[in-house]
Amino acid sequence: MTRTITGSAQLPAPSRTLRIASVPASHVYVRHLSPVGHADRVLRLPDPRPADGRTVPGGWWPPVMLDPQWIRRHQHQFDVFHIHFGFDAVEPEVLADIVGELRAYGKPLVYTVHDLRNPHQPDPRGHRAQLDVLIPAADALITLTPGAAAEIEKQWGRMPHVLAHPHVVQRRLIEAPRSVEQFVLGVHAKSLRANMDPLPVLEVLAETIRGLPGAVLRIDVHDELFEPGNHWYDPDTGAALIDFGRRPGVDVRVHEYFTDAQLWQYLSSLSASLLPYRFGTHSGWLEACYDLGTAVIAPSCGFYHQQRPCAVFGFDETHFDAESLDRAVRAVYESRAPRADWPSRRAERTELAAAHRRIYEQVLAR
């Protein structure tokens, strides 16, 4: 059964604390599944740190809970195991062992399908093999958009609950006035993860911007593209991105990863942010833009357009519609960006918390 968050929902009066092994727990998406200002008696266990302190590119660490031995040792500490993401490097056979351990101890599995296609992996087969384990095995499925739910039903014959993505930035930023004085269109190439293909998009944008009075195209890229030995080392593409700075109205900036505060400041400085993705499913970046009142120009791949209102252009692994991109930029230039308001975002969190608790209670009652 599909359930989309709409209207008003009240938190149930919880009879007991539910302990959730959430993978992960510290991500902003998961943290904002709890209500504001009162408790729902859903306790999400903190993310254990790896004993060897290892991290992966980007600075976070692989979830320690995604290990059959961890489940065996800690099964008495949680009631429900809830996977969100972080299993990129976990072999399907290990995921199957995790499922087996959970079943052996009578622990329900909930899986939120954030990604039908992993944005970090050029070959979709590995992620598909992981989904082929998790989706059939889960006692309950959640996803973020009706389109993703329909695809899951088509591919695996299971219909998830559809629950919205919660806000990303804090209340004070959602309520902060905007101060952008000119039209600034941003494309953040980050470290050129697998689903990004900014160069053809930027060729069109550089021309479109020239015809829009007062408009600026801002291109950002991480400095690790130019560091030999770095996982993301790609000096040729980095040089091609920097070369756009020679064109009129184009501002290129190379820098380290933004802190959260720097990222929110950056997004708030833009009139619009364009996502140069050839494939993907959903986006937390898009939600942050919605919180801050920054318009989003999203590709036609995935289900970004079903998350929040945004402009769309034709872009996926097989085609690029340059004319639709030009139209999308011009439409955003002439319009006012939609923006979240705190009362709605706060109510949405209350509804999301209630919906998650109901799902946990349902799988525990089976």
N, C-alpha and C positions, 0 to 999 in steps of 0.2 A: 504493500500500500504506500502510495506517495503522499507525503505530507509536506506542504510548503508553508513556511511561517507567514501567516497573514493575520490581521486583526489583533485582538487582545487575548492574552492567555495569562492565567494566574498560576503561580507556583503552587504545587500541591503541598499540603501539610506533611512534611516528611516524618515517617515513623522511626527511621533509623538512618545512621550514616552509611553511605555506600562508598566503599573504597575502590578506586579505579586505578589500575596500572595503565596510565596513559602514555602512549609512545608518539611524540614526547609530551611532557607536561609543561615545559617552560616556554614553548612557542607562543607568540601573542595570540594566535588563533585559539589555542586551547585555553589559555588564561582568561580569555574573554568569553568563554562558555559559562562562566560563573556569573550570577546576578550581581548588580551593584547595590551595596548598602544593606544587604541581609544575606543570611546563609541558606543554602539549599541542602546542606548536609551531604554534599558530594565531595569527597576528599580524593584529590588526585595526587598520587604518590610523587614525590620529587624525582627528577631525573638523576639516576646514579651516575657518577663520573667514572670513566674508565680507570682502572687501577694503574695503567701505564701512562695516563694523561694524554693519550693520543687524540688528535683531532683530524678533521678532513678539510680540504680547501674551503675557505670561508670562515674557519675558526670554530665551528661547532663539532661536537663529538658524536660518533655513532651510538645509537641508543643501546645501552647495556641490557635493557630488558628484553631485547630481541635475541634471546639465547635460551635454548631449552633448559640449560643448567640453572640459569637465573630463576626461571619459572619453578623448577623443581625445589630450589632452595627457599624461594620466597612466596610460594603459593598460598601460605596461610595469611599473608599480609594484604591480599586484595580479593575483591569479590568479582570484578569484571576486568577483562583485558581489552583495552581499546587502542587500536592501531590507527594512527593518522598518516604519518610519513616517516622517513628516515631509514627505510629498509632497502635503499638503493643497492648496497653491496651484499645483501643477504641472499644466498642461493635459494632457489625454490625448494630444494630438498630440506634446507634448514627451516624454512617457513612451515613446511609440512610437519617437521618434528615439533615445532612450536605449537602447531594446532593439535598434534597428538598429545603433548604434555598438558595443554589446557583441558582437553577432553578427559584425560586420565584423572584429573583433579576436579572435574565438574565445574570448570571456570568458563563462563560464556565469553565469546569473542565478538566484539563490535568493531567494524571497520568503516572508517569514513574515507570514501573514494575521492580524494582531492585530485588525483591525476590519473586519467585514462591513458595518457602518454607522458612519460617522464621527460621534462624539459631539459634534463642534463644528459640524456642518452640519445645519440643519433640513430641507433638501431632499436626499434621498438620491441624486438622479440624478447629481450630479457625482462622488461617490465611486464609484458603480456604474460610471460610464464609465471611471474610472481602473482599477478592478478588471478591467474587460473587456479592458484592455490587459495588465496585469501577470500575472493568473492564467493565461491561455492561453500567455503567452510564457515563463514561468519554467521553467527546467530542473528545478527541484525546489520543492515547496511545503511549508511548515510551518504548522501552526496550533496552538492551545493546548488545545482541547477536542474530544471526539468529535462533539458537536453541531455545532460550526462546520465540522468536516471533512465531515460528512454534508451540510450545506447547500452547501458548495463543490462536492461531487460532484453534488448535485442541480442546481445552477445552471450549472456549467461543465464537468461531466463529468470532473473531475480529483480524485483522492484525495490529500490531503496527509499527510505525517507528522504525528502528534500528539505534541507534546513539551510537558511541563509548564512553567509559569511558574516561574523560579527565585525564591529568597528576595529580599526587597527591603531589609530592614534588616540591620545588621551583627550578628555573632555575639554580642557582649556584650549587645545589646538583646534578642535572641532568648532568651538565657539569664537575663536580668534578672528578678527576682521582681516580680509585680504588687502594687500597693498601693491599688487602688480600694476604698474603704470603703463606698460606696453605689452603687446602680444609676444610672448616668449613660448616657442614650441620646443619641448625638450625630447631628446632621444638619448637615453642612457644605455650605452652598449655594455656596461658593466665589464665582465671579463670574457665576454663572447661565449657564453654557455651554448650548448649544442643547438638549441632551438632558435638562436638569434642569427639574423642575416640582415644587418643594418645597411650595407653598402648600396644595394639597389633602391632601398627606401630613401636613403639620404640623397641620392641623385635626383629623385623627384622633388623631395622637400626643398632642396637648395634652390630649385627653379621656382617652385610655388611661392616660397617666401619672398622672392624678389618682386613678385607682383602684388604683395600685400603691404600697404603703407605702414611703416613703423614696426614691422614684424622682424623677429630675430629667431634664428634656429640655433639652439644650444645643444652641443654634442658632448657627452661625458663618457669617459672610459677609465678603467682602473689601470694604475701604473704597472701592475704585475704583468701586463702583456709585454712589457719591455725588459723584464728581469730574466736573464738566462737561467735555466734550471727550474723556473717556476712552472707549476702544473699548467698554468694558462698562457705560457709564453707564446706569443704570436706577433712578432714585430712587424711583419709585412702588412697584416690587416690593421695593426695599430697605426702604422705610417699612413695607410690609405685614409684612415679616419682623421688623423691630424691634418692631412692635406686639404680636407674640406674647409679648414680655417682660412684658406686663401680666398675663399669665395665671399662675395658681399653679403653681409647680414648673417654670417655664420660664426659662432663662438665655440671653440673647441677647448675642453679642459681635461687634463690628465691628472689623476689624483689617487690616493689610497681609498679603500672602502670608506664610505660615509659611516659615522656613528648614527644611531637612530636619530639623535637630535639634528645632526647635519642633514640626514635624509629628509626629515620633515621640513626643514628649512628650504632645502633644494626644491622639493615638490611644491611648496607654497609659493616659491618664486616663479613658477611656471604658470602660463595660461592653460597649457595643454601638455600632456605627456603621451608620446606615441610608443606603443609596444611593438617592436620589430621582430615578432615571433612567427616562424614558419609552422610550428606545431606547439601544442600545449592544451590545457583544459580549463583551469581556473587561475585567478591571480589575486594575491594579497596586495600587490602593488596597486592594482586597480582600486581596491577597497580603500587604501590610504588616500589615493587621489580623491575619491568620493568624499571621504571625511574632510579633506582640506579645501574642497571646492575647485580642484584642478580637473579640467576636462580630460577625458581619455579618448584616444584614437586607437582602436583595437583591430587586430587582424580578424579575418573571417573564420580562421581555424578555431577549434575549441569552442567554448561556450562563454567567452568573456562577455559578450553582449547580453547574456541572460543574467549576469550578476547585478549590474547596475547600468543605468542609461549611459551610452557612449556612442561615438561615431565609429563606423566600421568601414574597412577597406578590404578589398580582395587580396588575400595573402595566405598561402599555405605551401606545402612541399611541392606542389605541381604547377602553381600559377601565381602570377603577380599582376594585379589590375592597377596600373599606374594612374589611369584616369579616375578610378574610384578613390584613390588616395588623395589626389588633387582636390576632388570634390569634398572629401571629408575634412580636409584642412580648412578649406574655404568656408564650409558650413560652421565649423567650430569657431573660426575667426569672427563670424557674424553673430554668434549666439552667446548666451550666458551659460556657464557650466552648471550642471546640477550639483547640489551639495547636501550632505547629510546634516541633520540637526540633532543636538544631543538628546532631547526627549525621545525622539524616535529610535535612536541608537540604544539608549538605555532600556526602553521598552523591548526592543528586539533582543537584548541580552537576557532579560527576564524570560521571554518566550523561549529562547534557545536553551536556557538552563532547565526550564520546565520540560521541554521536549526531550532533552538528553536524559533527565532523571526518569521520565516515563519509559524510555527505551531500555535503560538499565534495569528498571523494575520488571519490565516485560520479559527480558531474556533470563533474569534470575527466577522468574515464576515458572518457567518451562520445565 
